[in-house]
Amino acid sequence: MTTTLSPSDAGAVVGEAPLSGVTVIDLSHVYNGPYATFLMALAGAEVIKVEPHTGEHLRSRGDMGGAALPFAMLNSNKKPITLDLKSEQGKEILRKLVKKADILVENFAPGVMERLGLGSAALRQINPRLIYGSSSGYGKDGPYRNYPAMDLVMQAMSGVINSTGHPDHPPVKSGAALCDFFAGIHLYSAIMTALFARERTGRGQTVEVSMQDATYCSLASNYGMLNARGDAAPERTGNRHGGLGVSPYNAYPTKDGYVVVNSPGDRHFNAILDVIGRPELKEDPRLNSRGARVQNFQLVDELLETWTRDRTKNEVADQMLKAGVPCAPVRNLREVMNDENMHARGSLQWVDHPELGRVVLPHTPLNFEGVPRRPLEPSLPLGASNEEVIVGMLGYSKEEFDRLVQQKIV
Amino acid sequence: MTTTLSPSDAGAVVGEAPLSGVTVIDLSHVYNGPYATFLMALAGAEVIKVEPHTGEHLRSRGDMGGAALPFAMLNSNKKPITLDLKSEQGKEILRKLVKKADILVENFAPGVMERLGLGSAALRQINPRLIYGSSSGYGKDGPYRNYPAMDLVMQAMSGVINSTGHPDHPPVKSGAALCDFFAGIHLYSAIMTALFARERTGRGQTVEVSMQDATYCSLASNYGMLNARGDAAPERTGNRHGGLGVSPYNAYPTKDGYVVVNSPGDRHFNAILDVIGRPELKEDPRLNSRGARVQNFQLVDELLETWTRDRTKNEVADQMLKAGVPCAPVRNLREVMNDENMHARGSLQWVDHPELGRVVLPHTPLNFEGVPRRPLEPSLPLGASNEEVIVGMLGYSKEEFDRLVQQKIV
């Protein structure tokens, strides 16, 4: 087990942020790419967020104020600069940045960067150590590559919508923008894998992710049921298991909302029977094995409902959890935002944001033991880091910088 | 830009799989950890899947046959061995494996590995270059760390269920097991980040992810609406935008199912008006700006529905896509499984599986340009790689191996 420090990294210290010293050029917008670069920033990278003069979509779109917090959630600890990538001088500045960068991230539609003359081949010629990471709806090489793609569209195309909802109700999308975020975190994954490989080969590479591919496996239970039952498989199972292979597994009504229970094993089910005061049913052949409970899932659900209906969701969850039964209240977003577990871990933090006031912002879900969390720096206004990057990092004079600003290049 | 090859990696070749030469000990089960190690295997790592003699949960649970395909989806290209980790000899074999490994992955409840004497501190003492990656529902250091956690429970606790469904219907879980898979792909991310850092520090580290943290940001739109509108924010928006900030954005009925349309910009909306034969409405003040359409979203939805209702979902999608409008049919899983785009990209493949017959299996969503896809090797039966690993890799004699098998250590 020899330590293999390369000369340029001789100063690396155990306990230091894992991406310290890594520079990222972030051309991405809305959720997908920005989530990837958010995780890079919180892992210690220097992220330069390059936006058009109108701001990236999420910053500029009004959405009746609803886009403001999402923008703040995903853009902490980044350095925003403006750059007109359609101008020759703007492209020249981007190329200078690329020479100093380790990673470039974009989630434009396929072909946009090539049409600007800034495609991965061109940029990796300038800097062969660059990792060029892109994400799109359908990927850049399949027959659907030019279809426009957004989270709702991808939820429809990937089968998420048709698999969500009650069997007797129309299909409904997942409230979470899972296709966007699955793509973003897979993009982060591909880039980190390539960054590791670069340490061994000395060369960067182009990596690519599609929202469609990134979502597929999350429907594994449902594909399993389709494979096992064929046309007898229901399209949607409400709050029941996606493969209808577990019982109890459902949401149950309480006095003030719902609770969910998911108890695959006999041990869990016996604990439930003790909690609800029906221990005599432990020997009932309709209930005393996993297979029997799955066959008689309606009986199981009625049994639980009869008991949950007269209690509050937190009372039910407390009693079940004390008995070791996987159970939880169906919480609303205000409850989640104030979750004591996440605040204790530091993955949620109250922050005084200069534009939004006191808000809850996420820190990274990636925890590196012994590495302290990087302090959250609230997202900055459009172009706030222009001078720091153009003058400080690229070495333009103050006069040149002023001229570039005046010409709306920067 | 100098090439910084370290001595032990001098043989690394551009175009080679990025994780070739990396060895992974996989103690994980069901979806979360196995998805992370599936991506490692497909990126070229050697993944040794360690299971108890009963098989990991997903392999052993019947689920009326519904668990068979999910197991096959996530366990391609892995080497399964059996090991009794409660026996001293079984622990000793695991320690020998750890000495040869780069990465260990587990998603037991917090504390399980420590109670076996195989916690991250103990294992990293044996091999300081080891990356020890773990994933759990709530993380290992917060007040909820001992709560049992599964996907349904985490969807309830994280606000996904309460945010999913039609406003006038009860809340419903997402059909996709997003909490499990978000955790799995974040775990992969954390491990790759640490693997990169190891190249610079020479030391491994312990990384950790929770399902709860990994899901939070995917509800960004919904948090945005709550922040902007406070108690006036609806808990669920059906198929409308989670922030109610975009229109048209909905699922619309057709003759044979639904289509979705998501068109934030004026350009898209004008294209829709041309497609549906109502170009005169381009000047209508109720419709001619993004803000106006959001205010009059019911009018917008009626306008589209009137036109979609008399057509099939594929007819509607074809016409909209030709006009550049983000639109898609709500597809069922059979349609998705046969998606021509994913099959063309190789991210879905037809495979003759020895146990399941001809099935569709996913390849990795992580694409490394210039690196050919590793051929998919179907998942193997329990313990299929016992001899290869115990004799071939660890150097036990055939006689010792037979004895270990006889004693049910292996």
Interface residues (C-beta under 8 A of the other chain):
Chain A: M1 T2 T3 T4 L5 S6 P7 S8 D9 A12 V13 V14 E16 P18 L19 Y31 Y35 L39 A43 H57 R61 G62 D63 M64 G65 G66 A67 A68 L69 P70 M73 L74 S120 N127 P128 R129 Y138 G139 D141 G142 P143 Y144 R145 Y147 P148 A149 M150 D151 L152 V153 M154 Q155 A156 M157 S158 G159 V160 I161 N162 S163 T164 G165 H166 H169 P170 P171 V172 K173 S174 G175 A176 A177 L178 D180 F181 F182 I185 H186 Y188 S189 A190 M192 T193 A194 L195 F196 A197 E199 R200 T201 G202 R203 Q205 T206 V207 E208 V209 S210 Q212 D213 A214 T215 Y216 C217 S218 L219 A220 S221 N222 Y223 G224 M225 L226 N227 A228 R229 E235 R236 T237 G238 N239 H241 G242 G243 L244 G245 V246 Y249 A251 P253 Y258 V259 V260 N262 P264 R290 G291 V294 L321 G324 V325 P326 C327 A328 P329 V330 R331 N332 L333 R334 E335 V336 M337 D339 E340 N341 M342 A344 R345 S347 L348 L356 V359 P362 P365 L366 N367 F368 E369 G370 V371
Chain B: M1 T2 T3 T4 L5 S6 P7 S8 D9 A12 V13 V14 E16 P18 L19 Y31 Y35 L39 A43 H57 R61 G62 D63 M64 G65 G66 A67 A68 L69 P70 M73 L74 S120 N127 P128 R129 Y138 G139 D141 G142 P143 Y144 R145 Y147 P148 A149 M150 D151 L152 V153 M154 Q155 A156 M157 S158 G159 V160 I161 N162 S163 T164 G165 H166 H169 P170 P171 V172 K173 S174 G175 A176 A177 L178 D180 F181 F182 I185 H186 Y188 S189 A190 M192 T193 A194 L195 F196 A197 E199 R200 T201 G202 R203 Q205 T206 V207 E208 V209 S210 Q212 D213 A214 T215 Y216 C217 S218 L219 A220 S221 N222 Y223 G224 M225 L226 N227 A228 R229 E235 R236 T237 G238 N239 H241 G242 G243 L244 G245 V246 Y249 A251 P253 Y258 V259 V260 N262 P264 R290 G291 V294 L321 G324 V325 P326 C327 A328 P329 V330 R331 N332 L333 R334 E335 V336 M337 D339 E340 N341 M342 A344 R345 S347 L348 L356 V359 P362 P365 L366 N367 F368 E369 G370 V371
